[in-house]
Amino acid sequence: MAEDAVQRVVAARLPGSAAFGLVVPPGATTVPATLLADPAWTAQVLERRAPGGRAVDRRVLATVWWYSASSVLVTPPLAGLVAGIPLSARLEDLTVALLPGAVPIAALAGAGVADPTEDLRASLAAVVAAVAEAGGMRERPLWAIATDSLANRLLDLGRVAGDPAAASERARALAAAIGEPLPVPRYEDVGGVRFTRRASCCLICELPSGSMCTSCPRRPPEERRALLQRLSSRF
């Protein structure tokens, strides 16, 4: 099958797949995923993403970029796991779709192997290194964001597949297999709904117009739980 044909079969098995970044929206441009492992290209992206041309800490820009890029990057192979049709986690087999402003929105993958552990480890390591270099920051916080992306996306996919508990166990097992420095995901149940207990802060709150996420680990635990309790009523 052609690259997009394999992924279309996976997407058809998962309701709401467009919202998860398995379908490239109209107007998006596509780039080879290997570019995400290029520090020079990533540095240019960060420069273009500075809001209103204002000076913003490059560490913040790099973290916010990786927050969205990591979620998009891991979606095809994770969706393949849930759907039972392997999709590749190799950068060489992935295409990333960007909206204006270099906002990652979707990714397309070719057929993959049944166990994507090694390929996920290699792809995450390559892109984390590039983002850290371009942002002038340590790699460890970027690995924490990768864990949250993996945990969130598998939980989302598990919900639409009808078994979020199994998906969260799969996320823990996959992260453990990938190994350090990727932390093992954590979850918490609030109001009968499972949420990722995040290991990272996306730093969106440090942008000029940003605000703190509902599940941000910077929030006091009681405040975060109260907000998640309110959010759980929507599921």
N, C-alpha and C positions, 0 to 999 in steps of 0.2 A: 504494500500500500504506500501511497505518497504520504509525506509528512503530515499534511493537514487532514488527509483522509483517515489516518489512524486516530488522530486526536478527535475528529468529529464523531467517531464511534464511541470514544470515551465520554465525550460531552453529552451525547444522546442518552447515556445511562445515568447521568447526574443532573437532576432538575436544577435550573437556575445556574447552569454552568457559565453563562456569559458574565454573571456577576462575580464569579471566582477567577476571571482572567483566562478562561479556556477558549474564548472567542475573540478575535481581533475586531474592534469596533471600526465603523467607517471613519475615515479621516486620519487614522493612526498611521504613523510611519514605522517601518520595521528595520531592525539592525541585527546583525549576527550577535548572539550572546557572548561570543568571545571578546567583543569590544568591552564588555563590562569588566574584564580582567586586565584591561589596559589602563595603567595609572594616568597617562597623558590624556586619553579620551575622557576618563572620569573627571579629571581636573577641569577640563573644558566644560563638561556638564555642570559641575558645581558652580563655575563662574557664571554660566547662563541662568542658573536657578536662584541666584541672589535676589531677594525680593526688591523690586523697584530700583535695582542697581545699587542698593545700599550695602554698606560693609557689614557682613555677618560673619561670625566666627566660622571658619571652614570646617571645624569639627562638627558644628551644628548642621551645616549644609550636608556634610558627608553622612551623618547619622540619619537625617531625614530622608536623604536619597536611598540609602540602604534599607530603611524601613519599608519603603514601597517596592524597591527592586528585589529584595530577598523574597518577599511574599509572592511576587510574580514568577520569579525564577524557579521556586520549588513546586509551584502548583501542578504543572503537567506530570512530573513523575509521581507526586502524591496522589493525584487523581487517577493515574494509571493503577496504582496499588489498590485503591478503593474499588475501582471498576473492574479489576481483574484483567486489564489489558495493558501490559507494560509500556510506559512512555519513557524516553531517554532523559537522564539527568546530566548528560555530557554537554558542556557548553558548545561543543562543535555540532551538536544535533539540535540546538535550540535557537529560536529566533524570538527576539523581544520586541513588542509593539510599544511605541511611545506616543503619548499625546503631546500637543504643543507645550513647551516648557520642559521637555525631556522627562515627562511623567510616565513611569512604567505602568502599563495598564493590562497587558496580557502577554502570554508567551505560547509559542507553538513548538512542539517536539516531535521527533520521529519515533519510530518503534524503539523500545528499550529492552533491558534485561529484567528478569523476574525480581532480582534483588538489586535495587539501585544504590545500596549503601556506599560502595567504593566510589561510584561516579558522583554521588551527592557530596561526599567528603572532598573530592578533588575540586569540584566546581565551586563549592562554598569557600574553600581555602584560597583558590585563585582570585575570586572576586573580593573577598575580605581583604586580602593583601593589597589589592589595587585601591580599594576605597580608603583603607588606612593610610596608604602613602599619599593619595590625593588630598585627604583631609588632614594630614599631619597629626594623626591620632594613633592610639594603641588599637590592636586588633581585638582584644578581649571583649570590649563592649559591643563590637559588631557581631561577634559570635553569639552573644546573648540575644541580640536582635534576631539572628538567624533561628535560634531556638524558638522564640516566640512566633516567628513566621511559620515555622514547621508545625508548631502546636496549634496555632489558630487555624491554619488551612486544613489540617487533618480533622480538626474538630468540626469545621464548617462542612467539609465533605462527608464526615460521618453523620452529621445531622440530616443532610439530604438523602443519604443512603439508609437512614433509619436506625443507626446504631452508633451514637456519639461515644458511648462508653468503650466500645471496641476500638474506635478511632483514636481515643486518647491513650489507650494501652499500646496501640501500634506506634503512636508518636514517641512514647517513652522508650519502647524497644528499639526503634529506628535511631533515635538520638544516642542511646547507649551503644549501639553498634557502630555508629559514626565515630563516637569517642571524643575525648578531649581535643580541643578546648570547647567543644559544643556542650553546653549544660543539658541535663535531662529535663524535659518540660515538667511543669507542675500545673495542677488543675485544682479548682475548688468549685463545689456545688452550692449555689445560692438560689433559693426559691425554687428548688427542683430543676434548675438549669445548670449545666456545666460550663464554666468559663476557664480560660487560661489564666493562671496566676503568673503574671509576667515577670520575667527576669531582667527586663531592660526598660529604659525610657527612650522613646523615639526622639526626644528633644524638640518636637513640634512646638511645645510650650515656650521655647526660647526664641522662636521666630517673632518678628515684630507684631504680626497679627495672630499668633498662635495661642492655643489654650491647652490646658491639661486634659488628657484623655480620661475617660471614666475609669479605666482599669489601671491607670498609671501607678507604678510602685512607689512613686513619691508621695502619694496621698496617704494620710493616716489609715490604718487598716479598717477602723470602724466606718470612716467616711466612704472608703472604697466599697465596702460590703453593702452599705446602705444604697449607694448608687447602682450597684449590680442587682440588688434586690428589686429596685424600681425597673431596671432594664429587663429583668427576667419575666416580667408580666407581658412582654411583647412576643415571647416565644410560645 
